[in-house]
Amino acid sequence: MVPLSHYLGLSAVLFVLGAAGFILRRNIITVFMCIELMLNGANLAFMAFSRFLGKLDGQLFVFFVIVVAAAEAAVGLAIIIALHRNRESLDIEDVDSMKL
Amino acid sequence: MRLEILLPLMLLPPLAGAALNGILGRRFSQGLVSLIACGCAGLSMLVALLTAWIYSAAGTSLEPFAHRYFTWIEAGDLTVAGALYYDRLTLIMTLTVTVVAFLIHLYSRGYMEHEGGYYRFFCYLNLFLFMMLTLVTAANYPLMFVGWEGVGLCSYLLIGFYFRRQSASDAGKKAFIVTRIGDAGFTVGVALLFWTFHSLDFETLFARIGALAPGELQGTLTAIGLLMFLGAAGKSAQLPLYVWLPDAMEGPTPVSALIHAATMVTAGVYLVARSSILFAHAPQALAVVGAVGCLTAIFAATIALTQNDLKRMLAYSTISQLGYMFLGCGAGVFAAGIFHLMTHAFFKSLLFLAAGSVMHAMSGELDMRKMGGLRHKLKITHATFLIATLAISGVPLFAGFFSKDEILAGAYEGPLGRPWLFWVGTFTAGLTAFYMFRGLCLTFWGESRVEPETARHLHESSSKMTAPLMVLAFFSIVAGYVSWPRALGGGEAFDQYLEPVFAPAQQALSYSHGSGAEGVSTGVLMGLSVLAALIGIGIALWWYAKATEIPGKLARQFHAVYEILVHKYYVDEFYNWLIVHPLGALSEKFLWRVVDEGAIDNVLVNGTGRASAGVGGVLRRIQSGNIRSYAAWVLLGAVAWLWFVVATH
């Protein structure tokens, strides 16, 4: 068996990569892909615990996460399209008008 | 008619009149305003007369009557009732106050006719009457203090009646502030009284004080007595708190007559008389009262010698006569002090009202150097002024003689009488006669020094004003007859009448002091005081009616003395230097600039604003609009939370 710690390590790596990319990348689409990456990292952790504890609760929760991720991706892409129409740019630095 | 109904019935009409005139008076005609005001004052007077009659007829007028109407304060140990008290002293006071007040209300109808603020004047005058009656009928010290403060308020309002004139508004403030100093003493005295005896109700309190052994609680009682006298000294213009009264002449003349001659300034004397049992058990305090009264009497009389303003001279005369009243109480002959209070109310208010009549005729001029020979045009005013002058000078058969003589006799042989009190008092009587006749001569007799412009308008006042003058003149003669001196074979009925009121005090004093100096008969004392008066009158007539160049020569010869007297011993300047300017400087430079503007405005109020703005300025940089920084903060927060959860497990 692959030990649990390996799964959790991979999950952590995925999450951190997603977080880092989310903060560091400029393209909005790339930021969204990083969000998905973070979600999948979490999913992996849930699945691993579900397998190793022998309960189905984790897998059930993964379903929820996937559904939410899908909905969120849809909404987010809609926002991006609207933004692109107004600003002609996909740079996240250009979306900065919500400030004092 | 039950007394407990009559007493409020005496107090309430002036209050109602004040309310009515105050709220709606602006729309009333002058006739309606004066009808309401004089009507209420007259009603009060009639009820006072009725009360006096019923109280005396009941045959129990030896006992005081008291009635609780409602409980006013209830706080732990302290219970103060809204209660009124009526005994023979109250009877004298209410009659004097209401009669004089009513006459002055009538006089004011004529006097204030062409001044502005007619309804306001009568509103304040009625309010004053209500407050004064509350003062004299109160059954406990707090209620008396309500009246005390109330008359002080009305005094301020009426002195500053012509408030657009700077000097008038300043005078009002001065009166209120100086009497406030006295009031502070009064309040502390009352507090001390409660702390010692656990009651402030007259009947209970006086019984407890009376039950003390002679010499018991001396220190406390003396302290209380002195503090209360401080209050009386403020209200009744004695040394050192007299400085407001001359300035109070800025008010309309009826105000000077009512408040600053006959009634409010006598409140201090009433306080001392009412608290006679307290002072009797604290003879040292009483001795101070007598000494201060005597010194004030001569001090003010010396100033009055050189005053050129008619009303100011009368003001100093009032201070001096009030000194006599305190001398009487202070020597232990309280009844004599009250007797003089009563006679003085009549002739002093008459003097002021006559002065007002003169002022009217002289188109507002009050400098006696610009008068003279007025008796030809102002016959009634002159006659009444002459009668009042004879009364105040202590000429036999006029009211002042009887009362002043009783005080001087008491100053010599009363329980706390001392010879020096008598001699100074008699000398002052001589001075009084002198300056009053000086005033009479300068104003009414001799050659006319009136300026032609003013002389054209000289006229006797209307009957609205002269009628009260005549009534007061009548009283200035007969009011003395209620107490024919023992030296002339009489029974001193007035003193006998007030005997039940002052008996406990007299008894207590006789334990400790017996009687004062002896050896000289009352007749001799009387003769001496009459002699002093006649000498004073004689010199005045000589210097002001015959050889009129003498005063000028003396003034030039004794230049320094004259200057000191004319400038009133520079007391006002001294007070300004000692108290007013330092306080003013402290208030402006420290309390205003440093504390108010600097500490409170700058540090607390503006500082809070600046601090908020500063912190806000820093914190708002989080809201940069940069999405990546938002994301970073969220991540940071999540990590912190996670760390927190993991680390505490």
Interface residues (C-beta under 8 A of the other chain):
Chain A: A19 F22 I23 L24 I92 E93 V95 D96 S97 M98 K99 L100
Chain B: R620 Q623 S624 G625 N626 I627 R628 A631 A632 L635
